[in-house]
Amino acid sequence: MTPRIFSLIAAAVFLLIALGHALRLLFGWHITVGNIVVPVWMSWIGLAIAGYLAYQGFRLSRRIRSEVKVFGK
């Protein structure tokens, strides 16, 4: 697996996680882990982190692609 493909897959996974957090915020879904109810505000943190990681992953895959064109690998 090339670094570019890895970055794209990781970015897509983080994008799906961010989408899940966004949907939870939009619809107000409740999550219970064991006997603990996870507060909805935690999805704001999850959305920010997963969204940032997805952005960086797509950005890195683009940078790797442009470096390949420049160096002719």
PQR file of N, CA, C, O and H, with PARSE charges and radii, in Angstrom:
ATOM      1  N   MET A   1       0.849  -1.171   0.000 -0.4000 1.5000
ATOM      2  CA  MET A   1       0.000   0.000   0.000 -0.0000 2.0000
ATOM      3  C   MET A   1       0.897   1.237   0.000  0.5500 1.7000
ATOM      4  O   MET A   1       1.817   1.359   0.809 -0.5500 1.4000
ATOM      5  N   THR A   2       0.614   2.128  -0.906 -0.4000 1.5000
ATOM      6  CA  THR A   2       1.413   3.345  -0.998 -0.0000 2.0000
ATOM      7  C   THR A   2       0.984   4.334   0.086  0.5500 1.7000
ATOM      8  O   THR A   2      -0.130   4.246   0.603 -0.5500 1.4000
ATOM      9  H   THR A   2      -0.133   2.029  -1.563  0.4000 1.0000
ATOM     10  N   PRO A   3       1.863   5.270   0.430 -0.5600 1.5000
ATOM     11  CA  PRO A   3       1.494   6.284   1.425  0.2800 2.0000
ATOM     12  C   PRO A   3       0.273   7.111   1.005  0.5500 1.7000
ATOM     13  O   PRO A   3      -0.521   7.524   1.851 -0.5500 1.4000
ATOM     14  N   ARG A   4       0.128   7.347  -0.282 -0.4000 1.5000
ATOM     15  CA  ARG A   4      -1.012   8.130  -0.762 -0.0000 2.0000
ATOM     16  C   ARG A   4      -2.322   7.386  -0.530  0.5500 1.7000
ATOM     17  O   ARG A   4      -3.298   7.976  -0.067 -0.5500 1.4000
ATOM     18  H   ARG A   4       0.772   7.012  -0.969  0.4000 1.0000
ATOM     19  N   ILE A   5      -2.348   6.099  -0.849 -0.4000 1.5000
ATOM     20  CA  ILE A   5      -3.556   5.300  -0.648 -0.0000 2.0000
ATOM     21  C   ILE A   5      -3.886   5.204   0.837  0.5500 1.7000
ATOM     22  O   ILE A   5      -5.048   5.313   1.228 -0.5500 1.4000
ATOM     23  H   ILE A   5      -1.556   5.620  -1.226  0.4000 1.0000
ATOM     24  N   PHE A   6      -2.859   4.999   1.663 -0.4000 1.5000
ATOM     25  CA  PHE A   6      -3.073   4.935   3.110 -0.0000 2.0000
ATOM     26  C   PHE A   6      -3.689   6.229   3.624  0.5500 1.7000
ATOM     27  O   PHE A   6      -4.626   6.200   4.421 -0.5500 1.4000
ATOM     28  H   PHE A   6      -1.915   4.911   1.345  0.4000 1.0000
ATOM     29  N   SER A   7      -3.165   7.366   3.168 -0.4000 1.5000
ATOM     30  CA  SER A   7      -3.692   8.663   3.603 -0.0000 2.0000
ATOM     31  C   SER A   7      -5.141   8.850   3.170  0.5500 1.7000
ATOM     32  O   SER A   7      -5.956   9.382   3.924 -0.5500 1.4000
ATOM     33  H   SER A   7      -2.403   7.390   2.519  0.4000 1.0000
ATOM     34  N   LEU A   8      -5.459   8.412   1.962 -0.4000 1.5000
ATOM     35  CA  LEU A   8      -6.833   8.532   1.475 -0.0000 2.0000
ATOM     36  C   LEU A   8      -7.791   7.662   2.285  0.5500 1.7000
ATOM     37  O   LEU A   8      -8.887   8.102   2.634 -0.5500 1.4000
ATOM     38  H   LEU A   8      -4.797   7.980   1.349  0.4000 1.0000
ATOM     39  N   ILE A   9      -7.382   6.431   2.585 -0.4000 1.5000
ATOM     40  CA  ILE A   9      -8.246   5.533   3.356 -0.0000 2.0000
ATOM     41  C   ILE A   9      -8.443   6.067   4.772  0.5500 1.7000
ATOM     42  O   ILE A   9      -9.563   6.085   5.282 -0.5500 1.4000
ATOM     43  H   ILE A   9      -6.492   6.074   2.302  0.4000 1.0000
ATOM     44  N   ALA A  10      -7.355   6.501   5.405 -0.4000 1.5000
ATOM     45  CA  ALA A  10      -7.459   7.048   6.761 -0.0000 2.0000
ATOM     46  C   ALA A  10      -8.346   8.289   6.774  0.5500 1.7000
ATOM     47  O   ALA A  10      -9.165   8.456   7.677 -0.5500 1.4000
ATOM     48  H   ALA A  10      -6.445   6.486   4.991  0.4000 1.0000
ATOM     49  N   ALA A  11      -8.188   9.155   5.781 -0.4000 1.5000
ATOM     50  CA  ALA A  11      -9.007  10.367   5.705 -0.0000 2.0000
ATOM     51  C   ALA A  11     -10.480  10.014   5.520  0.5500 1.7000
ATOM     52  O   ALA A  11     -11.349  10.643   6.123 -0.5500 1.4000
ATOM     53  H   ALA A  11      -7.522   9.019   5.048  0.4000 1.0000
ATOM     54  N   ALA A  12     -10.764   9.013   4.691 -0.4000 1.5000
ATOM     55  CA  ALA A  12     -12.155   8.602   4.472 -0.0000 2.0000
ATOM     56  C   ALA A  12     -12.772   8.036   5.752  0.5500 1.7000
ATOM     57  O   ALA A  12     -13.937   8.300   6.048 -0.5500 1.4000
ATOM     58  H   ALA A  12     -10.059   8.501   4.202  0.4000 1.0000
ATOM     59  N   VAL A  13     -11.997   7.260   6.506 -0.4000 1.5000
ATOM     60  CA  VAL A  13     -12.495   6.711   7.772 -0.0000 2.0000
ATOM     61  C   VAL A  13     -12.801   7.845   8.750  0.5500 1.7000
ATOM     62  O   VAL A  13     -13.859   7.855   9.380 -0.5500 1.4000
ATOM     63  H   VAL A  13     -11.051   7.046   6.265  0.4000 1.0000
ATOM     64  N   PHE A  14     -11.881   8.795   8.876 -0.4000 1.5000
ATOM     65  CA  PHE A  14     -12.116   9.918   9.787 -0.0000 2.0000
ATOM     66  C   PHE A  14     -13.285  10.785   9.315  0.5500 1.7000
ATOM     67  O   PHE A  14     -14.009  11.351  10.134 -0.5500 1.4000
ATOM     68  H   PHE A  14     -11.022   8.787   8.365  0.4000 1.0000
ATOM     69  N   LEU A  15     -13.466  10.887   8.011 -0.4000 1.5000
ATOM     70  CA  LEU A  15     -14.607  11.638   7.487 -0.0000 2.0000
ATOM     71  C   LEU A  15     -15.923  10.960   7.870  0.5500 1.7000
ATOM     72  O   LEU A  15     -16.888  11.637   8.224 -0.5500 1.4000
ATOM     73  H   LEU A  15     -12.878  10.428   7.346  0.4000 1.0000
ATOM     74  N   LEU A  16     -15.965   9.633   7.801 -0.4000 1.5000
ATOM     75  CA  LEU A  16     -17.164   8.904   8.211 -0.0000 2.0000
ATOM     76  C   LEU A  16     -17.440   9.082   9.703  0.5500 1.7000
ATOM     77  O   LEU A  16     -18.593   9.221  10.112 -0.5500 1.4000
ATOM     78  H   LEU A  16     -15.180   9.083   7.513  0.4000 1.0000
ATOM     79  N   ILE A  17     -16.387   9.079  10.510 -0.4000 1.5000
ATOM     80  CA  ILE A  17     -16.548   9.296  11.948 -0.0000 2.0000
ATOM     81  C   ILE A  17     -17.083  10.707  12.207  0.5500 1.7000
ATOM     82  O   ILE A  17     -17.983  10.892  13.026 -0.5500 1.4000
ATOM     83  H   ILE A  17     -15.450   8.966  10.178  0.4000 1.0000
ATOM     84  N   ALA A  18     -16.528  11.692  11.510 -0.4000 1.5000
ATOM     85  CA  ALA A  18     -17.009  13.071  11.660 -0.0000 2.0000
ATOM     86  C   ALA A  18     -18.469  13.182  11.234  0.5500 1.7000
ATOM     87  O   ALA A  18     -19.253  13.887  11.870 -0.5500 1.4000
ATOM     88  H   ALA A  18     -15.797  11.542  10.845  0.4000 1.0000
ATOM     89  N   LEU A  19     -18.831  12.492  10.166 -0.4000 1.5000
ATOM     90  CA  LEU A  19     -20.220  12.495   9.707 -0.0000 2.0000
ATOM     91  C   LEU A  19     -21.141  11.889  10.765  0.5500 1.7000
ATOM     92  O   LEU A  19     -22.242  12.392  10.994 -0.5500 1.4000
ATOM     93  H   LEU A  19     -18.194  11.920   9.649  0.4000 1.0000
ATOM     94  N   GLY A  20     -20.695  10.814  11.407 -0.4000 1.5000
ATOM     95  CA  GLY A  20     -21.479  10.207  12.483 -0.0000 2.0000
ATOM     96  C   GLY A  20     -21.702  11.166  13.637  0.5500 1.7000
ATOM     97  O   GLY A  20     -22.804  11.249  14.178 -0.5500 1.4000
ATOM     98  H   GLY A  20     -19.801  10.406  11.221  0.4000 1.0000
ATOM     99  N   HIS A  21     -20.655  11.893  14.015 -0.4000 1.5000
ATOM    100  CA  HIS A  21     -20.797  12.887  15.084 -0.0000 2.0000
ATOM    101  C   HIS A  21     -21.741  14.013  14.660  0.5500 1.7000
ATOM    102  O   HIS A  21     -22.557  14.478  15.457 -0.5500 1.4000
ATOM    103  H   HIS A  21     -19.759  11.826  13.576  0.4000 1.0000
ATOM    104  N   ALA A  22     -21.627  14.448  13.408 -0.4000 1.5000
ATOM    105  CA  ALA A  22     -22.504  15.516  12.919 -0.0000 2.0000
ATOM    106  C   ALA A  22     -23.962  15.063  12.912  0.5500 1.7000
ATOM    107  O   ALA A  22     -24.855  15.832  13.268 -0.5500 1.4000
ATOM    108  H   ALA A  22     -20.964  14.071  12.761  0.4000 1.0000
ATOM    109  N   LEU A  23     -24.205  13.818  12.507 -0.4000 1.5000
ATOM    110  CA  LEU A  23     -25.573  13.299  12.511 -0.0000 2.0000
ATOM    111  C   LEU A  23     -26.115  13.182  13.932  0.5500 1.7000
ATOM    112  O   LEU A  23     -27.289  13.460  14.181 -0.5500 1.4000
ATOM    113  H   LEU A  23     -23.480  13.193  12.217  0.4000 1.0000
ATOM    114  N   ARG A  24     -25.257  12.772  14.858 -0.4000 1.5000
ATOM    115  CA  ARG A  24     -25.685  12.688  16.261 -0.0000 2.0000
ATOM    116  C   ARG A  24     -26.082  14.070  16.778  0.5500 1.7000
ATOM    117  O   ARG A  24     -27.085  14.210  17.477 -0.5500 1.4000
ATOM    118  H   ARG A  24     -24.304  12.546  14.655  0.4000 1.0000
ATOM    119  N   LEU A  25     -25.297  15.086  16.435 -0.4000 1.5000
ATOM    120  CA  LEU A  25     -25.628  16.448  16.858 -0.0000 2.0000
ATOM    121  C   LEU A  25     -26.922  16.934  16.209  0.5500 1.7000
ATOM    122  O   LEU A  25     -27.750  17.579  16.853 -0.5500 1.4000
ATOM    123  H   LEU A  25     -24.482  14.973  15.867  0.4000 1.0000
ATOM    124  N   LEU A  26     -27.081  16.617  14.938 -0.4000 1.5000
ATOM    125  CA  LEU A  26     -28.257  17.074  14.196 -0.0000 2.0000
ATOM    126  C   LEU A  26     -29.545  16.442  14.717  0.5500 1.7000
ATOM    127  O   LEU A  26     -30.556  17.124  14.881 -0.5500 1.4000
ATOM    128  H   LEU A  26     -26.409  16.093  14.415  0.4000 1.0000
ATOM    129  N   PHE A  27     -29.503  15.138  14.975 -0.4000 1.5000
ATOM    130  CA  PHE A  27     -30.708  14.422  15.387 -0.0000 2.0000
ATOM    131  C   PHE A  27     -30.832  14.231  16.894  0.5500 1.7000
ATOM    132  O   PHE A  27     -31.865  13.763  17.374 -0.5500 1.4000
ATOM    133  H   PHE A  27     -28.681  14.583  14.842  0.4000 1.0000
ATOM    134  N   GLY A  28     -29.795  14.589  17.645 -0.4000 1.5000
ATOM    135  CA  GLY A  28     -29.852  14.469  19.099 -0.0000 2.0000
ATOM    136  C   GLY A  28     -29.863  13.038  19.604  0.5500 1.7000
ATOM    137  O   GLY A  28     -30.455  12.745  20.643 -0.5500 1.4000
ATOM    138  H   GLY A  28     -28.956  14.970  17.256  0.4000 1.0000
ATOM    139  N   TRP A  29     -29.206  12.142  18.866 -0.4000 1.5000
ATOM    140  CA  TRP A  29     -29.171  10.737  19.270 -0.0000 2.0000
ATOM    141  C   TRP A  29     -28.444  10.574  20.597  0.5500 1.7000
ATOM    142  O   TRP A  29     -27.489  11.295  20.884 -0.5500 1.4000
ATOM    143  H   TRP A  29     -28.725  12.380  18.022  0.4000 1.0000
ATOM    144  N   HIS A  30     -28.897   9.629  21.398 -0.4000 1.5000
ATOM    145  CA  HIS A  30     -28.271   9.327  22.682 -0.0000 2.0000
ATOM    146  C   HIS A  30     -27.429   8.066  22.546  0.5500 1.7000
ATOM    147  O   HIS A  30     -27.825   7.117  21.869 -0.5500 1.4000
ATOM    148  H   HIS A  30     -29.673   9.043  21.165  0.4000 1.0000
ATOM    149  N   ILE A  31     -26.267   8.061  23.191 -0.4000 1.5000
ATOM    150  CA  ILE A  31     -25.380   6.899  23.196 -0.0000 2.0000
ATOM    151  C   ILE A  31     -25.164   6.497  24.644  0.5500 1.7000
ATOM    152  O   ILE A  31     -24.863   7.330  25.499 -0.5500 1.4000
ATOM    153  H   ILE A  31     -25.946   8.832  23.740  0.4000 1.0000
ATOM    154  N   THR A  32     -25.322   5.203  24.904 -0.4000 1.5000
ATOM    155  CA  THR A  32     -25.098   4.676  26.242 -0.0000 2.0000
ATOM    156  C   THR A  32     -24.013   3.612  26.160  0.5500 1.7000
ATOM    157  O   THR A  32     -24.112   2.672  25.371 -0.5500 1.4000
ATOM    158  H   THR A  32     -25.566   4.526  24.209  0.4000 1.0000
ATOM    159  N   VAL A  33     -22.976   3.765  26.980 -0.4000 1.5000
ATOM    160  CA  VAL A  33     -21.890   2.790  27.070 -0.0000 2.0000
ATOM    161  C   VAL A  33     -21.972   2.184  28.466  0.5500 1.7000
ATOM    162  O   VAL A  33     -21.665   2.841  29.462 -0.5500 1.4000
ATOM    163  H   VAL A  33     -22.896   4.528  27.621  0.4000 1.0000
ATOM    164  N   GLY A  34     -22.389   0.924  28.523 -0.4000 1.5000
ATOM    165  CA  GLY A  34     -22.627   0.316  29.827 -0.0000 2.0000
ATOM    166  C   GLY A  34     -23.804   1.013  30.484  0.5500 1.7000
ATOM    167  O   GLY A  34     -24.909   1.013  29.941 -0.5500 1.4000
ATOM    168  H   GLY A  34     -22.638   0.391  27.714  0.4000 1.0000
ATOM    169  N   ASN A  35     -23.580   1.597  31.634 -0.4000 1.5000
ATOM    170  CA  ASN A  35     -24.617   2.360  32.333 -0.0000 2.0000
ATOM    171  C   ASN A  35     -24.399   3.862  32.231  0.5500 1.7000
ATOM    172  O   ASN A  35     -25.092   4.640  32.887 -0.5500 1.4000
ATOM    173  H   ASN A  35     -22.682   1.597  32.075  0.4000 1.0000
ATOM    174  N   ILE A  36     -23.439   4.271  31.412 -0.4000 1.5000
ATOM    175  CA  ILE A  36     -23.080   5.684  31.309 -0.0000 2.0000
ATOM    176  C   ILE A  36     -23.645   6.264  30.013  0.5500 1.7000
ATOM    177  O   ILE A  36     -23.423   5.720  28.931 -0.5500 1.4000
ATOM    178  H   ILE A  36     -22.876   3.639  30.879  0.4000 1.0000
ATOM    179  N   VAL A  37     -24.371   7.364  30.133 -0.4000 1.5000
ATOM    180  CA  VAL A  37     -24.887   8.072  28.959 -0.0000 2.0000
ATOM    181  C   VAL A  37     -23.835   9.092  28.531  0.5500 1.7000
ATOM    182  O   VAL A  37     -23.413   9.937  29.320 -0.5500 1.4000
ATOM    183  H   VAL A  37     -24.551   7.806  31.012  0.4000 1.0000
ATOM    184  N   VAL A  38     -23.420   8.997  27.263 -0.4000 1.5000
ATOM    185  CA  VAL A  38     -22.411   9.918  26.729 -0.0000 2.0000
ATOM    186  C   VAL A  38     -23.106  11.232  26.371  0.5500 1.7000
ATOM    187  O   VAL A  38     -24.054  11.231  25.586 -0.5500 1.4000
ATOM    188  H   VAL A  38     -23.763   8.311  26.622  0.4000 1.0000
ATOM    189  N   PRO A  39     -22.647  12.354  26.936 -0.5600 1.5000
ATOM    190  CA  PRO A  39     -23.293  13.640  26.640  0.2800 2.0000
ATOM    191  C   PRO A  39     -23.148  14.029  25.166  0.5500 1.7000
ATOM    192  O   PRO A  39     -22.152  13.711  24.517 -0.5500 1.4000
ATOM    193  N   VAL A  40     -24.152  14.712  24.666 -0.4000 1.5000
ATOM    194  CA  VAL A  40     -24.141  15.131  23.260 -0.0000 2.0000
ATOM    195  C   VAL A  40     -23.002  16.112  22.995  0.5500 1.7000
ATOM    196  O   VAL A  40     -22.462  16.128  21.889 -0.5500 1.4000
ATOM    197  H   VAL A  40     -24.962  14.970  25.194  0.4000 1.0000
ATOM    198  N   TRP A  41     -22.625  16.927  23.971 -0.4000 1.5000
ATOM    199  CA  TRP A  41     -21.562  17.915  23.754 -0.0000 2.0000
ATOM    200  C   TRP A  41     -20.232  17.252  23.402  0.5500 1.7000
ATOM    201  O   TRP A  41     -19.372  17.879  22.783 -0.5500 1.4000
ATOM    202  H   TRP A  41     -23.063  16.914  24.869  0.4000 1.0000
ATOM    203  N   MET A  42     -20.057  15.987  23.792 -0.4000 1.5000
ATOM    204  CA  MET A  42     -18.805  15.306  23.444 -0.0000 2.0000
ATOM    205  C   MET A  42     -18.677  15.104  21.933  0.5500 1.7000
ATOM    206  O   MET A  42     -17.569  14.967  21.413 -0.5500 1.4000
ATOM    207  H   MET A  42     -20.756  15.477  24.294  0.4000 1.0000
ATOM    208  N   SER A  43     -19.809  15.085  21.233 -0.4000 1.5000
ATOM    209  CA  SER A  43     -19.757  14.950  19.781 -0.0000 2.0000
ATOM    210  C   SER A  43     -19.176  16.191  19.117  0.5500 1.7000
ATOM    211  O   SER A  43     -18.626  16.097  18.019 -0.5500 1.4000
ATOM    212  H   SER A  43     -20.708  15.196  21.655  0.4000 1.0000
ATOM    213  N   TRP A  44     -19.287  17.359  19.762 -0.4000 1.5000
ATOM    214  CA  TRP A  44     -18.634  18.559  19.210 -0.0000 2.0000
ATOM    215  C   TRP A  44     -17.124  18.352  19.184  0.5500 1.7000
ATOM    216  O   TRP A  44     -16.456  18.707  18.212 -0.5500 1.4000
ATOM    217  H   TRP A  44     -19.734  17.435  20.654  0.4000 1.0000
ATOM    218  N   ILE A  45     -16.596  17.779  20.251 -0.4000 1.5000
ATOM    219  CA  ILE A  45     -15.156  17.510  20.314 -0.0000 2.0000
ATOM    220  C   ILE A  45     -14.784  16.450  19.285  0.5500 1.7000
ATOM    221  O   ILE A  45     -13.801  16.598  18.559 -0.5500 1.4000
ATOM    222  H   ILE A  45     -17.139  17.491  21.040  0.4000 1.0000
ATOM    223  N   GLY A  46     -15.577  15.377  19.227 -0.4000 1.5000
ATOM    224  CA  GLY A  46     -15.318  14.314  18.253 -0.0000 2.0000
ATOM    225  C   GLY A  46     -15.399  14.804  16.824  0.5500 1.7000
ATOM    226  O   GLY A  46     -14.598  14.406  15.978 -0.5500 1.4000
ATOM    227  H   GLY A  46     -16.376  15.258  19.817  0.4000 1.0000
ATOM    228  N   LEU A  47     -16.366  15.669  16.552 -0.4000 1.5000
ATOM    229  CA  LEU A  47     -16.516  16.235  15.210 -0.0000 2.0000
ATOM    230  C   LEU A  47     -15.304  17.078  14.841  0.5500 1.7000
ATOM    231  O   LEU A  47     -14.788  16.976  13.728 -0.5500 1.4000
ATOM    232  H   LEU A  47     -17.016  15.993  17.239  0.4000 1.0000
ATOM    233  N   ALA A  48     -14.853  17.902  15.764 -0.4000 1.5000
ATOM    234  CA  ALA A  48     -13.696  18.762  15.489 -0.0000 2.0000
ATOM    235  C   ALA A  48     -12.439  17.933  15.247  0.5500 1.7000
ATOM    236  O   ALA A  48     -11.697  18.194  14.300 -0.5500 1.4000
ATOM    237  H   ALA A  48     -15.272  17.985  16.669  0.4000 1.0000
ATOM    238  N   ILE A  49     -12.197  16.945  16.090 -0.4000 1.5000
ATOM    239  CA  ILE A  49     -10.981  16.136  15.956 -0.0000 2.0000
ATOM    240  C   ILE A  49     -11.032  15.277  14.696  0.5500 1.7000
ATOM    241  O   ILE A  49     -10.076  15.262  13.920 -0.5500 1.4000
ATOM    242  H   ILE A  49     -12.800  16.734  16.860  0.4000 1.0000
ATOM    243  N   ALA A  50     -12.138  14.563  14.486 -0.4000 1.5000
ATOM    244  CA  ALA A  50     -12.245  13.697  13.308 -0.0000 2.0000
ATOM    245  C   ALA A  50     -12.244  14.521  12.021  0.5500 1.7000
ATOM    246  O   ALA A  50     -11.640  14.117  11.027 -0.5500 1.4000
ATOM    247  H   ALA A  50     -12.914  14.576  15.116  0.4000 1.0000
ATOM    248  N   GLY A  51     -12.911  15.663  12.033 -0.4000 1.5000
ATOM    249  CA  GLY A  51     -12.910  16.529  10.850 -0.0000 2.0000
ATOM    250  C   GLY A  51     -11.526  17.045  10.517  0.5500 1.7000
ATOM    251  O   GLY A  51     -11.134  17.092   9.351 -0.5500 1.4000
ATOM    252  H   GLY A  51     -13.402  15.991  12.840  0.4000 1.0000
ATOM    253  N   TYR A  52     -10.787  17.432  11.544 -0.4000 1.5000
ATOM    254  CA  TYR A  52      -9.419  17.914  11.334 -0.0000 2.0000
ATOM    255  C   TYR A  52      -8.529  16.800  10.786  0.5500 1.7000
ATOM    256  O   TYR A  52      -7.751  17.026   9.859 -0.5500 1.4000
ATOM    257  H   TYR A  52     -11.105  17.394  12.491  0.4000 1.0000
ATOM    258  N   LEU A  53      -8.642  15.599  11.357 -0.4000 1.5000
ATOM    259  CA  LEU A  53      -7.821  14.483  10.882 -0.0000 2.0000
ATOM    260  C   LEU A  53      -8.181  14.094   9.446  0.5500 1.7000
ATOM    261  O   LEU A  53      -7.299  13.735   8.666 -0.5500 1.4000
ATOM    262  H   LEU A  53      -9.274  15.416  12.110  0.4000 1.0000
ATOM    263  N   ALA A  54      -9.459  14.162   9.093 -0.4000 1.5000
ATOM    264  CA  ALA A  54      -9.867  13.883   7.715 -0.0000 2.0000
ATOM    265  C   ALA A  54      -9.284  14.928   6.766  0.5500 1.7000
ATOM    266  O   ALA A  54      -8.756  14.591   5.706 -0.5500 1.4000
ATOM    267  H   ALA A  54     -10.175  14.454   9.726  0.4000 1.0000
ATOM    268  N   TYR A  55      -9.382  16.188   7.154 -0.4000 1.5000
ATOM    269  CA  TYR A  55      -8.822  17.273   6.339 -0.0000 2.0000
ATOM    270  C   TYR A  55      -7.324  17.074   6.119  0.5500 1.7000
ATOM    271  O   TYR A  55      -6.833  17.180   4.995 -0.5500 1.4000
ATOM    272  H   TYR A  55      -9.810  16.462   8.015  0.4000 1.0000
ATOM    273  N   GLN A  56      -6.606  16.785   7.197 -0.4000 1.5000
ATOM    274  CA  GLN A  56      -5.159  16.595   7.086 -0.0000 2.0000
ATOM    275  C   GLN A  56      -4.820  15.372   6.236  0.5500 1.7000
ATOM    276  O   GLN A  56      -3.844  15.395   5.485 -0.5500 1.4000
ATOM    277  H   GLN A  56      -7.004  16.699   8.111  0.4000 1.0000
ATOM    278  N   GLY A  57      -5.607  14.315   6.345 -0.4000 1.5000
ATOM    279  CA  GLY A  57      -5.365  13.119   5.538 -0.0000 2.0000
ATOM    280  C   GLY A  57      -5.542  13.389   4.052  0.5500 1.7000
ATOM    281  O   GLY A  57      -4.716  12.969   3.241 -0.5500 1.4000
ATOM    282  H   GLY A  57      -6.400  14.296   6.954  0.4000 1.0000
ATOM    283  N   PHE A  58      -6.619  14.089   3.687 -0.4000 1.5000
ATOM    284  CA  PHE A  58      -6.828  14.427   2.279 -0.0000 2.0000
ATOM    285  C   PHE A  58      -5.748  15.393   1.790  0.5500 1.7000
ATOM    286  O   PHE A  58      -5.273  15.286   0.659 -0.5500 1.4000
ATOM    287  H   PHE A  58      -7.290  14.430   4.345  0.4000 1.0000
ATOM    288  N   ARG A  59      -5.374  16.316   2.634 -0.4000 1.5000
ATOM    289  CA  ARG A  59      -4.317  17.275   2.281 -0.0000 2.0000
ATOM    290  C   ARG A  59      -2.987  16.560   2.049  0.5500 1.7000
ATOM    291  O   ARG A  59      -2.272  16.860   1.094 -0.5500 1.4000
ATOM    292  H   ARG A  59      -5.760  16.403   3.553  0.4000 1.0000
ATOM    293  N   LEU A  60      -2.662  15.615   2.927 -0.4000 1.5000
ATOM    294  CA  LEU A  60      -1.418  14.865   2.785 -0.0000 2.0000
ATOM    295  C   LEU A  60      -1.427  14.024   1.515  0.5500 1.7000
ATOM    296  O   LEU A  60      -0.414  13.955   0.819 -0.5500 1.4000
ATOM    297  H   LEU A  60      -3.243  15.371   3.703  0.4000 1.0000
ATOM    298  N   SER A  61      -2.542  13.390   1.203 -0.4000 1.5000
ATOM    299  CA  SER A  61      -2.596  12.567  -0.007 -0.0000 2.0000
ATOM    300  C   SER A  61      -2.429  13.424  -1.256  0.5500 1.7000
ATOM    301  O   SER A  61      -1.846  12.979  -2.245 -0.5500 1.4000
ATOM    302  H   SER A  61      -3.365  13.446   1.768  0.4000 1.0000
ATOM    303  N   ARG A  62      -2.937  14.644  -1.214 -0.4000 1.5000
ATOM    304  CA  ARG A  62      -2.745  15.559  -2.341 -0.0000 2.0000
ATOM    305  C   ARG A  62      -1.290  15.977  -2.474  0.5500 1.7000
ATOM    306  O   ARG A  62      -0.750  16.063  -3.577 -0.5500 1.4000
ATOM    307  H   ARG A  62      -3.411  15.005  -0.411  0.4000 1.0000
ATOM    308  N   ARG A  63      -0.658  16.238  -1.321 -0.4000 1.5000
ATOM    309  CA  ARG A  63       0.746  16.645  -1.330 -0.0000 2.0000
ATOM    310  C   ARG A  63       1.633  15.511  -1.841  0.5500 1.7000
ATOM    311  O   ARG A  63       2.575  15.748  -2.597 -0.5500 1.4000
ATOM    312  H   ARG A  63      -1.096  16.168  -0.425  0.4000 1.0000
ATOM    313  N   ILE A  64       1.331  14.292  -1.433 -0.4000 1.5000
ATOM    314  CA  ILE A  64       2.113  13.142  -1.892 -0.0000 2.0000
ATOM    315  C   ILE A  64       1.968  12.996  -3.398  0.5500 1.7000
ATOM    316  O   ILE A  64       2.948  12.716  -4.088 -0.5500 1.4000
ATOM    317  H   ILE A  64       0.565  14.099  -0.819  0.4000 1.0000
ATOM    318  N   ARG A  65       0.745  13.184  -3.923 -0.4000 1.5000
ATOM    319  CA  ARG A  65       0.521  13.059  -5.361 -0.0000 2.0000
ATOM    320  C   ARG A  65       1.303  14.118  -6.130  0.5500 1.7000
ATOM    321  O   ARG A  65       1.879  13.821  -7.176 -0.5500 1.4000
ATOM    322  H   ARG A  65      -0.051  13.412  -3.363  0.4000 1.0000
ATOM    323  N   SER A  66       1.330  15.351  -5.623 -0.4000 1.5000
ATOM    324  CA  SER A  66       2.049  16.414  -6.326 -0.0000 2.0000
ATOM    325  C   SER A  66       3.557  16.198  -6.251  0.5500 1.7000
ATOM    326  O   SER A  66       4.274  16.543  -7.190 -0.5500 1.4000
ATOM    327  H   SER A  66       0.863  15.592  -4.772  0.4000 1.0000
ATOM    328  N   GLU A  67       4.051  15.630  -5.141 -0.4000 1.5000
ATOM    329  CA  GLU A  67       5.480  15.335  -5.044 -0.0000 2.0000
ATOM    330  C   GLU A  67       5.873  14.240  -6.019  0.5500 1.7000
ATOM    331  O   GLU A  67       6.975  14.264  -6.568 -0.5500 1.4000
ATOM    332  H   GLU A  67       3.468  15.350  -4.378  0.4000 1.0000
ATOM    333  N   VAL A  68       4.983  13.279  -6.240 -0.4000 1.5000
ATOM    334  CA  VAL A  68       5.269  12.207  -7.189 -0.0000 2.0000
ATOM    335  C   VAL A  68       5.384  12.786  -8.591  0.5500 1.7000
ATOM    336  O   VAL A  68       6.254  12.372  -9.358 -0.5500 1.4000
ATOM    337  H   VAL A  68       4.088  13.260  -5.794  0.4000 1.0000
ATOM    338  N   LYS A  69       4.521  13.739  -8.941 -0.4000 1.5000
ATOM    339  CA  LYS A  69       4.588  14.351 -10.265 -0.0000 2.0000
ATOM    340  C   LYS A  69       5.875  15.155 -10.433  0.5500 1.7000
ATOM    341  O   LYS A  69       6.479  15.146 -11.506 -0.5500 1.4000
ATOM    342  H   LYS A  69       3.815  14.075  -8.319  0.4000 1.0000
ATOM    343  N   VAL A  70       6.291  15.845  -9.382 -0.4000 1.5000
ATOM    344  CA  VAL A  70       7.486  16.677  -9.465 -0.0000 2.0000
ATOM    345  C   VAL A  70       8.736  15.821  -9.588  0.5500 1.7000
ATOM    346  O   VAL A  70       9.606  16.095 -10.415 -0.5500 1.4000
ATOM    347  H   VAL A  70       5.800  15.852  -8.511  0.4000 1.0000
ATOM    348  N   PHE A  71       8.824  14.786  -8.765 -0.4000 1.5000
ATOM    349  CA  PHE A  71      10.029  13.965  -8.747 -0.0000 2.0000
ATOM    350  C   PHE A  71       9.974  12.806  -9.728  0.5500 1.7000
ATOM    351  O   PHE A  71      10.986  12.135  -9.930 -0.5500 1.4000
ATOM    352  H   PHE A  71       8.118  14.564  -8.093  0.4000 1.0000
ATOM    353  N   GLY A  72       8.832  12.549 -10.340 -0.4000 1.5000
ATOM    354  CA  GLY A  72       8.719  11.524 -11.361 -0.0000 2.0000
ATOM    355  C   GLY A  72       8.891  10.107 -10.859  0.5500 1.7000
ATOM    356  O   GLY A  72       9.452   9.272 -11.569 -0.5500 1.4000
ATOM    357  H   GLY A  72       8.010  13.094 -10.175  0.4000 1.0000
ATOM    358  N   LYS A  73       8.432   9.814  -9.673 -0.4000 1.5000
ATOM    359  CA  LYS A  73       8.556   8.451  -9.126 -0.0000 2.0000
ATOM    360  C   LYS A  73       7.549   7.525  -9.736  0.5500 1.7000
ATOM    361  O   LYS A  73       7.510   6.343  -9.394 -0.5500 1.4000
ATOM    362  H   LYS A  73       7.977  10.492  -9.096  0.4000 1.0000
TER
END
